[in-house]
Amino acid sequence: MGPHHLPQQNTITTGTTSLVSTNKLANFNIQENFVTGGTATLSYNNTFSEQNAYLNLFNPVTTAYFDLVVAQPLLQGFGLALNNRTIRVAKNNLRAADIVFKQQVVVTVGTVVQATGCW
């Protein structure tokens, strides 16, 4: 956010003819999902505020915090069987593709042997 200008009616109480407020934000989140259905989220939030008014006792002001949230569902979405299903499906598809490949090799070898009359 850029500076925000606000004209002032009384320069004695504010100390300026135009109040300029500047706010800067720096926030991020990182989330990790677990095979049990749980999640962990780490958040960092930082705000820096500054004004050009010299009568403001708390100037500049910065607020920051870290937040760690760990959640584990105990009913819906809980368990390894539910959350590993995509991995099991992928492994089964890999096994099926391997069997199809082996079958194609056997058929190809059989066709070559039959065509060359080696038996």
Buried (B, 14 or more C-beta within 10 A) or exposed (E): EEEEEEEBEEEEEBBBEEBEBBBEEEEEEEEEEEEBBBBBBBBEBBBBBBBBBEEBEEEEEEEEEEEEEEEEEEEEEBEEEEBEEEEEEEEEEEEEEEEEEEEEEEEEEEEEEEEEEEE
